[in-house]
Amino acid sequence: MSSAELLQIATRLSSQVDFEYVALSGGEPLMYEGLDELIGGLAKLGHWTVLTTNGTMLTATRLRELREAGLSSVQVSLTSIRERVHNELTRSHSWKSTIAAIARSAVSGLPTTVVVTATAVNLPDLVATASFLRDSGVHRVVISRLQLSGSAIDNADRLDADKLEVLAAIDAVIAEVGAEMRVDISPPLVGPRDSGWHRWAVAPDGVLKLCNMASSHLGEVTSMPDETLARIKNDWSVGNLAPYGSFADTCGCFARRMEAARS
C-alpha cells in the first residue's frame, strides 16, 4: 500500500483507539519507499513514531532524513555483544552494521532502545551486552522473552532458556546498569498480569492482525464498520480474548495473554 493509504488507516484507527505510539516494523521498514512520507504524516497526526529495525540499512544519511521527516525514536535488535553469537542467532552477518547503527542512533539525539531476545545461547552475554549499550549512550534496553515461532520452534531445546535463569540474568543486568539506563522486560515475567490486549498490527496490505507474528488476520481495516472496530477495542481492553484465539496461530504473546485472561 502507498503511504497515503496507510495514513488513511492510521487516521481511522486513531479515531477509535488512543495509541501510545506507532511502531514501524517489518520485515525491514527501511526497505519501504514511502517511509519518509508515512513518518511525516504520522507526526502531523500527533503520533510518537518508533522505527524498529535490524540496523543494517540505517546509515547516517538515512537517519538524518528520517529525523527531519519527524521520526521520534529508534529501536534496534541485538542478540549479543559477541559477533559470533549475534550472527548465529540472527542467521546473518549483520553484527557490525547493527552495532554501527546503534552508535549512530544514540549520538543522533533520538531516544534509542535496543531489544535483546533472551535465549539459552546469549544469556551468559546479557550483562556484558547491557553494559556495552549503556556505554554507547542507549536510553533503554528491552529484554524480550523468546517467542517459540518460526525456526525457533525447531530449535526450542537449544534456544529456550529456563525462566529462573532468565530472571537471574535480568537481576544482574539491573544491578549493573539499572541506575543509568532503563531496563524493561517483555512480556513481564513478574508483577501483576494484564489480561487485555493492546497491540494493533496493520500489515502492509492493510489487514488488521494481532501482531506481526500472526499469519491470520481479522480483515481489511478500510472495510470494517465502525461498530466492528469498537467491539474489537472493547473486547481487547477488558480481556475478552477467546473470540480471537483462531487468529493467534504463531503469536505466542497472545496465547499467554489468553491464559492470563482465563485465570
N, C-alpha and C positions, 0 to 999 in steps of 0.2 A: 504494500500500500504506500501511497505517497505521504509525505509529511503532513500535507493539508488534511488528508483523510484521517490520519492518526490523531491529529489535533482536534478534529470534529468528535472523535470517540472520547478523547480526554475531556473535552468540554462537556459532553453529555454525562460521563461518569461523575465529573466534578459536581454536577447539579444534584447528584444522588448521594455521593459519598464525600466525607471530609477527609481527604488524604493527607497523611503526614508528609509524604514525599512521593516522587515518581522516580522509580529506578529504570534506567535504560540499560537493558541487558541483552543477552543473546543465547546461543551463538556469541558473536563478537559485534557489538553495536558500532564499532568504528568502521565496519565494512558497509554500513548503511549510508547511501549517498545523501539522503536528506537530513542527516543528523543535526547539522547546524540550524537548519530551519525549524526542526522539531524542538530542539532545546530553546531556541528563541521564542517560539510560540508558547511553550510551557512556562517560560519565565514571565511572559506577558499575562498569562493566566494566574500568576502568583504562586506557581509550584516550585518547591525546592527539588532540584533535579540531581540525581546521583548516576554517574556513569560507571557501570560495572564492567570491568574489562580485565583481560589477562595481561594487558600492558604491552603486548608485542608491537602494536601499531601506534602507541601513544608517544609520538615524537614531540620535541619541544615546540615545533611549529604548530602541530595539531592541537596540543594542549592550550597554546595561546589563543588559537582560533576558537576553540570551544568555550574558553573562559570569556572571550569577548562576545560570544553568542548568548551567554547567560548561564553557563553551567555553574552549579552550586558546589558540587563536591565530586570526588573520585573514589572509587572502591576497586582495589586490585586484589586478585587472588594469588597467594603464595603458599606453597606447601612446606617449604623448608629453607633455611639459610644455606643448607648444603646443596650444591648444584646437582649432584648425582641423585639425591633423594627427590628433589623437586622435579627433575626431568623424568625420573622413573614414574612418579605418581601421576604426572600430567601427560605422560606418553608423548613428550615433545622435547625440544632442545630450547625451551623458552626462558630458562632461568636468567641469563644475562640481560635479555631485553626486559624481563619483568622487574628485576632489581633496578635497572636504569629508569624504568617508568615510575616506580615508587619514589625514587630520589627526585625526579623531575616534578612530580605532583606535589611532593612535600615542600619543595623550595618555591613552588609557584604561588603559595599562599592559599591554595584551595584546601579546605578540610580533606584530609586523606585517611581513608580506612583501608586496612588490609585484612582480608579474610583468610584464616588458616584452618583448613579442614583437618581435624584430629583423627589420625589413623594409628594403628599399631606400628606402622613403619616410621612415621615422623614424630611420634610422641616424645622420644628422647631428645629431639632437637627443639622442643617447643620454647623452653626458656631462652635458649640462645637466639632463636628466631625473633622472639618478642624483644629481647634486648637490642638486637640489631635495628629493629623497626623504631624503637624508642630513640636510639641514637641518630636515626635518619630523619627524625622530625615528624614521624607519623602521628596523627592525632588519636587514632583509635585502632585497636585490633579486635577482631571478632573471631573467637574460637568456635568453629562450627562442627557439630556432630556429623559424622559420616552418614550420608544418605545411601542406603543399600538399593541402588537402582543402576540400570545400565551395566557396564562392565564390572562395577563394584560387587554386584550380586555373585558373579562367578569367582570373585576373589575375596569373598567375605571372610574366610578363615584366616587369610593373611592380613587383611586391612582392618577389620572391625576390632576396636580397642575395648578393653574392659572398662566399664563405667567408673569404677572406683579409681582405676589408674588415670583415666581422663581427669577426674576431679582432683586427684593429687597433683597432676601436671598443671592444671589451671591454678590451683592454690599457689604453686611455686612461681608461676608467671605473675600473679597478682602481687606476691611478696617482692618480686624482683623489679617490676616496672609499674605497679599499680598507682604509685604516688605521682608518676609523671605522665602516664598515658592511660586513657580509658580502656578497660578490658571488659568485653561483653561475651556472653555465651549464647549460642543459637543452635537449636532451641534451648531454653533454660533447662538445666539439669536439676536444679533445686529451687525451692521457693514456691509461692502459690502458683497454681496452674490456671491458665486462661483457657476456657473451653470454646471460645469463639474463634472465628477465622477472619483475619484482617488483610489478607493478600488478594488483590485483584490483578490477575495476569492477562494482558492482552497480547495475543500472538501477532506476528507481522501481517497476517491476513485478516485481522480484525475480530477474531473469535475470542470469547472470554473463557479462561481456564483457571483452575485452582492455583496452579503455579507453572513455572516453565518446565518442570519435570514431567508434568502430566501430558499424556498424548491425547486424551479425550477433551472435549470442550462442551460448553453449555449453549453455544450458539453465537451468531454474529451480534455484536453489541448494537450495531446500527438498526437491526431489525427487531430487537427486543422491545416490547412495550414497557412503558414507564412502570407499570404495575409489577412486571416481572423483575425488573431491576430492584424495585423497592422491596419485593418479597425476599430476594436473594440477600440484600443488605440486612434485612431484619433477621432472617434465619442465621446468617453467619455471625451477626453481632451477639445473638443470645445463645449460640451453641447448638442450634437445631441443624446438625450437620448430616444426619442419617440420609436425607433425601439426595445428598450429593456424593455418597460413597462410591457410586459407579463411575464417577468422573475422576476419581483419585488415581486409579491404576498405579503408576510408578511414583506417586508423590508420597514419600514416607512421612513427611511432616504432617500432612493432612490425616493420615491413618492414625498417628499418635494423638492428634488433636481430637479425633473422633473417640478414641479410647478415653481421653480425659473428660469428654462431654458425657460419656456413658457412666462414668464413675462418680 
